[in-house]
């Protein structure tokens, strides 16, 4: 017993020491213009019990949800070793809103495949049960934004009696119009001539099945489209051909062949909901894996037709060709890249070299605002920097993974004078009008603020917007309990709320279409 306690204490000390080393190491590298607002440690363990947290996602209310998986052994890469799954939720101010709520499946043989964020800020989870090579079941669980189960159901298992190979559920995608898309790929490539290689199944937001469509190609990825569409990135069997299609969310039919666009996920994002997209296209390369190279930021409309592009040349910030685009909560975007030490690139194969992290902030015209690079961010802690999650203004959250678990950092950039440009743009003085026009159409001109905070009687909420669409106002406490909802509020004006609220801290969420403002208020 004493030996067991001593080992547990030693593990705790080692994890704490690793965390401190990570904090000191990152603090030494991050430029002084990047300030740490808060840190949150998620204590995973690489020894028994085997626990790992990942898949951090930013929700519309600026809270962060992530998945924690427990394993039967230290074989984290084996699906059969996954034991149980839990969701946790952290607010944008670093407080824990929900701690490890277990995801419930019909039996322990179901393994979680992926989850996605729904239009209302909830989650949809896809799981698969594999009992043997010929038996395959799938399961969907729908959560609301407070992570309460709305519905759960077994869904079509994808098998076709006349075909001798299994269709395995591969991914679930939630669309902005409430539709849910699940696609299946054949797990065995042995098939008769003319048989389908994949299937697409569409569901309504309440879980009702809408359609089932067979597809001749394997589906590698489903991307959210604009309003009533989605995009499938496909691969022809026994070929290097990879066609892309824009499809209708109502029946899965092909709306347009968009293969010539060269959609480069994760360098493809929706810049405005229901409207325009940005796609990073790599146009020139120096021949060295360290760059520099050239790329263009292409602007596409809702049908993925080109509206124009911004050209960048002699890029020195990023290595290789794997740059992720993330839209911020204003009218610009972030371009980031995180590479592991001695990793693998789909363009170059295995590469030798240290890990590094690069981040660049662009405004609504595509002009670089600031950028920085961390060399060897995990050299002292054995971890890596994950994907960026943008908050309002110049705030953002990044997870850092190490043997001590995951540490979330909320950082704030304060670059008063720009440094040397890492992205050299052609025609630097020419402002692309297509992005400026988008900024003026409502993304930038939507705001909400509270005049009296803290308040003893009521709160006066002031809403301003250049869009005439009505607004929905929701009030919750810090535990996520819904206190009050007001719908169809005028997009410009004032609103008094909170007359009967008890003393405490509340979150006010103001929503206009996909634009969201979250305010924290105190009732005294």
VOSEDREN-104864 format. One record per residue: x, y, z of N, C-alpha, C in turn; residue in one letter. Coordinates in steps of 0.1 Angstrom, whole numbers, plus 5000, padded with zeros to 4 digits. Layout:
// VOSEDREN-104864
XYZXYZXYZA...
This chain:
// VOSEDREN-104864
500849885000500050005000500950135000X501950135008502850245009503550264996X503950154990504650164977503750224966X502450184966501550234957501350384958X501150434971501050574974502250654970X503450594972504650664968504750684953X504350574946504450584931503450694926X502250694932501250794928501750934931X502350954943502851084946504051124937X504851024933505951054923505451104910X504351034905503751064893503251214893X502551244904501951374906503051484905X504151454912505351554913505951564899X506051454891506651464878505751544868X504451514869503451594861503551734864X503551774877503651914880504951984875X506051904876507351964872507251984857X506751884849506651904835505852024831X504752044838503852154835504552284837X505352294848506052424851507152444841X507852334836508852354826508252404813X507052354810506352394798505952534798X505452584810505052724811506252814809X507352784816508552864815509152864801X509152754795509752744781508952824771X507552804772506752884762506853034765X506853064778506953214782508253274777X509253194776510553244772510553274757X509753194749509753214735508653304729X507553314735506453394730506953544731X506753614720507153754720506453834731X507053944736506454024746505054084743X504754094730503454144726502354044728X502653924731501653814734501553794749X500453834754500253824769499353704772X499653634783498853524788497753574797X496553554793495353594801495053494812X495053364808494853254818495353124813X495553034822496052894818495152794825X494852684819494052584825494652444822X495052374833495652244832494652134832X494752044822493851924821494751804824X494651744836495651644841495351504835X495851474823495851344817496951254823X496851124820497951034826498250934815X499650914813500050814804500250674810X500150674823500250544830498850514836X498650394841497350354846496850444858X495750504857494750494846495150574833X494850524822495250574809494250674804X494550804804493550904801494251004791X493451044781493951134771492851234767X493151364766492151454762492551524749X491651534740491951604727490651654720X490751684707489551724700488951854706X489751954708489252074714488452154703X487252204706486452274697485852394703X485852504695485252634700483852644696X482952664706481552664704481052814701X479952834695479452964691479453064703X479253014715479153104727480553134733X481653094725483053114729483553024740X482652934744483152824753483852714745X484652634752485452534746485052394751X484752304741484352174745485552074741X485751974748486851884744486451744749X487051644743486751504745487951434753X487551364764488451284771488151134770X489151054766489050914764489850834774X489250744780489950644789490250524781X491450464784491950344777492150224787X492050104781492249984789493749964791X494650014783496050004784496750124778X498050124777498750244772498750244757X498050164750498050164736496950264731X497350394731496450494728495950494713X496750434705496450434691495550324686X495150224696494350114692492850144696X491950144686490550174688489950074698X490349944698489749844707490149874721X491149954724491649974738490850094744X490050164736489250274741488150224750X488050284762487150224772485850314773X486050444775484850534778485250674773X484150754770484350884765483650984774X484251104775483651214783483851344776X482751434778482851564773483051664785X483851764783484051864793483952004786X483652104793483352234788484052344796X484752434790485452544797484952674791X484752774800484252904795485452984789X485153094783486153174777487053254787X486553254800487353314811488153214819X488153084814488952984820488352904831X487052924833486352844844485752714838X485752614846485252484842483652484843X483052464832481552464832480952324833X481652234827481152094828482352004829X482351914838483551824840483251684837X483751634826483751494822482351424823X481451474814480151414813480251294804X479951174808480151054801479151044789X479751004777478950974765478450834766X477050824766476450694768476050624754X476550504752476250424740475550294745X474850224736474150104740475049994747X476249994743477149894749478649934748X479449874755480949904755481549874742X480949804733481549764720481449884710X480649984714480550104705481850194707X482450234696483650324697483250454690X483650564696483350694691484150724679X483550774668484250804656484650944655X483651034656483851174656482651254661X482751384663481651464667481751594660X480651664658480651794651479751894659X479952024656479152124663477852154654X476752154660475452174653475252324652X474252364644473952504641473552584654X472952514664472552584676473552574687X474752534684475852524694475852394702X475052294698475152164704476152074697X476051944700476951844694476151734688X476751674678476251544672477351444672X477151334678478251234680477951104672X478951054665478850934658479650824664X479050704666479850584671479550464662X480450374663480450254655480650124664X479850024661480049894668480549794658X481649734661482149634652482249504660X481349404658481349284665482149174658X482149174644483049094636483149164622X483749094613484049154600482749184592X481649104595480449114587479349184594X479549234606478549294614478949434618X478149534615478549674617477349754620X477349824631476249914635476750054638X475850154636476250284639475250354649X475650454656474850514666475050664666X473950744667474050884667473550934681X474251034687473751104699473751254697X472551314699472451454697472451524710X473251624713473351704725472951844722X472351914732472052054731473352134736X473252264736474452344739474852334754X474052274762474352254776474852104778X475052034767475451894767474451804774X473251834772472151734776471751664764X471451534765471051444754469651484749X469551524736468251554730467651424724X468351354717467951224712469151134709X468951004708469950904704469250794697X469950734687469350634679470350544672X469950424670470750334660470350384646X471350384637471050424624471450314614X471050324602471350234591472850194592X473050054591474450014593475250014580X474650044569475450064557475649934549X475149824553475449694546474349674535X474849624524473949584513474049434511X472849364512472949214513473649154501X473549214489474049154477475549184475X476149264484477549304483478349234494X479449184491480249104500481149174509X481049304509481949384518481149484526X481749534537481049604547481149754545X480149834547480149974547480350034561X481450094564481750134577481450284578X480650324589480350474591481650544593X481950654586483250714586483250854593X482050924592482151064597480751124598X480451204608479251284608479551434607X478651504599478851644597477551714599X477551824607476351894610476352024601X475252044594475152164585474452274592X474552394586473952514592472452514591X471852444582470452434581469752334589X470552274598470052164607470152024602X470452004590470651874584471951804590X471851674591473051594596473451494585X474651494581475151404571476151304577X475851174574476651064578477150994565X478450974563478850904552479550774556X479450674547479950534549480950504538X482050444541482950394531483050244533X483250174521483450034521484749994528X484749904538485949874545486749774537X486249704527486949614519486849654504X487949674497487949714483487549614473X487249494478486749384469485349404466X484949434453483549464450483349424436X482049404433481649364419481649494411X481649474398481749594389480449674390X480549804391479449894392478849914406X479449834416478849854430479349984436X478650034445478950164451480150144461X480950254462482150244472481750314485X480750404485480350484496478850514496X478350554508476950594509476850714517X475950804514475650924521474250914527X474050934540472750924546472451064552X471351124549470951254554469851244565X470051314576469051314587468651454590X467351464595466851594600467451624613X467251744618467751774631467151694643X465951644640465251564651465651414650X466551374640467051244639466351164628X465251214622464551144612465451124599X465351004593466150984581465451044569X466251114561465751194550465951114537X467151064535467551004522468750914524X469050834515470250744514470650744500X471950774497472450784484473750704483X473850624472475050554469475950634461X477250624463478350694456479350604451X479850624439480750524433482150534439X482550654444483950684449483950674464X485050644470485250664484485250804488X484650844499484550974504485650994515X486551084512487651114522487251214532X486451314528486051424538484851484533X483951524543482751604540483051744547X482851854539482951984544481652064543X481452144553480252224553480152324541X479052324535478852424524478252554528X477552614519476952744521475452724522X474852734534473352724535472952574533X472452544521471852414518472752324510X474052334512474952254504476052194513X476752094509477952044515478851994504X480151974507481151934498481751794501X481851714491482451584494483851584486X484851544493486151524487486351374486X486451324474486351184470487651124464X487750994463488850934457488350814449X488750804436488450694428489250574431X488550454433489250334436490450304426X491550254432492750214424493150324414X493150444419493550564411493950674420X494650774414495050894422494151004419X493050974412492051084409491251114421X491151244425490351284437489351394433X488151364429487251464425486551524437X486151654436485351724447484051764441X482951744449481651784444480851864455X480151964449479252044458477851974457X477251934468476051854468474951924476X473751894473472551944479472351874493X472051944503471751884516470451814517X469551844507468151794508468151644502X468951614492468951474487470351424484X471351494486472751454484473151454469X472351504460472651514446473751614443X474451584432475551674429475051804423X475451914428475052044423476052094413X477352064416478452114408479752034410X480452004399481751944400482752064403X483452054415484352164418485752114419X486052014412487451944412488552044408X488152134399489252224394489652334404X488852344415489152454425490352414434X490652284435491652234443491452274458X490352234463490052264477491152194486X491752274494492952224502492652224517X491752134521491452124535492752084543X493152154554492352254562492552394558X493052424545493152564541491952614533X490752564538489552604531488552634542X487952754542487052784553485852864547X484752874555483652964551484053094558X484153194550484453334555483253394560X482153384553480853434558479853314557X479053294568478053184567477053204556X476653104550475753104539476153174526X477453214526477853304515479153264509X480253324514481553314507482553224514X483553184507484553094512485953144509X486953104516488353124513489052994511X489952994501490652874498492152904495X493052844503494452874501494952784490X495552844479496052774468497552794467X498252684467499752694466500152694451X500852804447501052824433502552804429X503452834438504852814435505652764447X506752694444507452634455508952644451X509852674460511252694457512052564455X511452454459512152324458512752284471X512752374481513252334494512052324504X512152224512511052194522510852314532X511952394533511852504542511352634536X510852624523510452744516511552834511X511352954506509953014506509152964494X507852994494507052954483505953064482X505053044472504053144469502653084470X501653154475500353104475499353224473X498153194469497053294467495953254476X495253354481494053344490492853364480X492253264476491153274467489753294474X488953384468487653404474486653344465X485753264470484753194463483353224468X482353224459480953254463480253134468X478953134471478253024476478252904467X478452924454478452804445479952764442X480852824449482252794448482852844434X482252954429482753024418483753134423X484853154416485853244420485453394419X485653474430485453614430486653694428X487853624430489053694429490053634439X491253684440492253624448493353734452X493953704464495053794469496353704467X497353764461498553684458499653724469X500253614475501353634484502553564478X503753624480504953574474506153554484X507053464482508253444490507853434505X507053334508506553314522507753264530X508053324541509053274550508553224563X507253244566506753204579506453054580X505952994570505452854570506452764563X506452644568507152534561506152444554X506652374544505752274537504452334532X503452254530502252304524501052274532X501152284545499952244554499652364563X498952464558498652584566497152574568X496752594581495252594584494752734585X493552754579492952884580491752874590X491652974599490552984609490053124609X488753144607488053274607488053324622X488353454624488253504637486853554640X486553614651485253654655484953794651X485953864643485753994638485453984623X486354024615486254014600487453964593X488453914601489653864595489853724597X491053674597491353534599492753514604X492953384609494253344613494753234603X496053234600496753134593497753074603X497752944605498652884615499152744609X500252704616500852584612501652524624X501352394627501952324638502552194633X503852184633504552064628505251994640X505151864639505851774649507251754645X508051714655509451684652509551554644X510451564633510651444625509251384621X508451464615507051424612506951374598X505651374593505351324580504451424572X504851454560504051544552503451474540X502151484537501551414525502251454512X502851574512503551624500504951574498X505651564510507051524509507351394516X506451334523506651214530507351244543X508151154549508851174562509851294560X509951374570510951474570511651484584X512851524583513651534596513751684600X513651704612513751844617512951864630X513151984636512552014649511052054647X510352054658508952094657508952254658X507852314653507752454654506252494653X505952614656504552664655504652804650X503852834639503752964633502353014633X502153144635500853194635500853334629X499853364621499753494614498353544615X498153674618496753734618496653824606X495553804599495153884587493953964590X493854084584492654164585491654124574X490554204573489454164563489854194549X491054264547491454284533492554184529X492954094538494054004536495454054539X495454174546496754234550497254174563X498554144564499054084576499054194587X498554154599498554244610499754214619X499954084622501154044630501353894628X502553854631502853704630504053674640X504153554643505353504651505453354650X506653314653506953164652507653124665X507253004670507952944681508752824676X510052834678510952724675511152624686X510952504684511052394694510152424706X508852444704508052474715507852364725X508152234721507952124730509252054733X510452124731511652054734511852024748X511352104757511552074772510451994778X509251994771508151924778507651804770X508151784758507751664751506351684746X505851804743504451824738504451894725X503251934721503152014708501952114710X501952214701500952314701499852274692X498652284697497452244689496852354680X495652334675495052434666494552554674X494552664668494152794674492652794675X492052864685490652884687490453034689X490053114679489953254681488853304689X489053404698488053464706487953614700X487253694707486953834703488253914703X488354014694489554094693490754024690X491854044696493153974694493453864704X492353814710492453704720492253564712X493053464717492853334711493353234722X492853104720493252994729493952894721X495052834726495752724720495952614731X495752494727496152384736497552344734X498252304745499652254744499652114750X499952014742499951874747501251834752X501351764763502551714769502251584777X503251524782503051404790502351434803X502351564807501651604819500151624816X499751614804498351634800498251754790X497151824791497051934782496852064790X497552174785497352304792496852394781X495652454785495052554776495652694780X495952774770496452914772495453004764X494953104771494253214765495353324764X495653364751496653464748496053584742X496653704743496153824738497353894731X497153924718498153994710498054144711X499154214713499154364714500354414706X500254404693501254454684500854594680X501454694686501154834683501854874670X503054814667503754844655504054714648X503754694635503954574629505454544626X505854424627507254394625507454364610X508554284607508854254593507754154588X507254184576506154104570506653964567X505953864572506253724569505553684556X504453754552503753724540503853844531X504653834521504953944512503853944501X503054044501501854044492502154134479X501654084468501754164456500754274456X501154394452500154504452499754544466X500754564475500454584489499454704492X499454804483498654924485497254904479X497054794472495754774466494854694475X493754754479492854684489491754604481X491654474483490654394475489254434480X488454484471487154534474486154424479X486354294474485354194477485454164492X486554174498486654144513486154264521X486454384516486054504523484454514523X483854484511482454484511481754384520X482354274522481854174531481854234546X482954294549483054354562481954454565X481554534555480554634557479154584557X478954454553477654404552477054344565X477854354576477254314588478154234598X479254184593480154114602480754204612X481154324608481854414617480954494625X479754524619478754614625477654534633X478054454642477154384651477754384665X477154454674477654464688476554464698X476954424710476054424722476854454734X476354544742477054584755475954614765X476454604778475554624789476054754796X475054854798475454984803475754974818X474954904826475054904840475554764845X476754744848477254614852478454644861X478354594874477254514880475954604882X474854534884473554604886472854544898X472054634904471254584916469854554913X469354624902467854604898467754524885X468354584874468154524861469454564852X469554494841470654524831470054594819X470754694814470354764802471254714790X470654634781471454574770471254664758X472354704752472254794740472754704728X471954694718472254614706472354704694X473454694686473554764674473954674662X473354684651473654604639473254674626X474054644616473754694603472754604595X472454494602471554394596470154404602X469054394595467754414600467154284606X467854174605467354044611467154064626X466054004631465854004645466853934653X466953954666467953904675467353814686X468053714690467653624701468553654713X468053674724468853694736468553584746X469653514751469553404760470453434772X469853404784470653424797470753294804X472053264808472353134815473153174827X473153084837474153104848475453034844X476453034853477752974850477752824849X476652764853476552614852475852574839X475552684831474852654818473352644819X472752664830471252654832470652774825X469652744817468952854810468052934819X468253064820467453144829466253214822X466553264810465553334803465953344788X464953344779465153364765464153464759X464653554751463853654745464153654730X463053624722463253614707462653724700X463053734687462553844678462653984684X463854004689464254134694464754224683X464354354683464854444672466354444672X466954464660468454454659469154584663X468354694665468954814670468054864681X468554884693467754934704468254894718X467454914728467854874742466854774747X467354694757466454594763466854584778X465854584786466054574801465754424805X466654364812466454224816467054214830X466654104837467254074850466554124862X465254174861464554234872464454134884X464154004881463853904891465053814893X466253844888467353754889467953764904X468353644909469053644921470453694920X471053734931472453784930473353674925X474253704916475153604911475753654897X476453564890477053594877476253524866X476053594856475253544845475953564831X475653484821476153504808474953544799X475053654792474053704782474553674768X473853594760474253564747473253624737X473853714728473053784718473353724705X472353674697472553604685471753664674X472453694663471853734651472353654639X471553564634472053464625473153384631X474353394625475553324630476453424638X476053544640476853644647476453634662X477453624671477153594685478053694693X477453754703478153834713477753774727X478753744735478553684748479053784759X478253814768478553914779478453854793X479353884801479253834815478853954824X477753934832477254034840477053984855X477054084864476954044878475654114884X474854034890473654094897473954094912X473954214918474254234932473054234941X
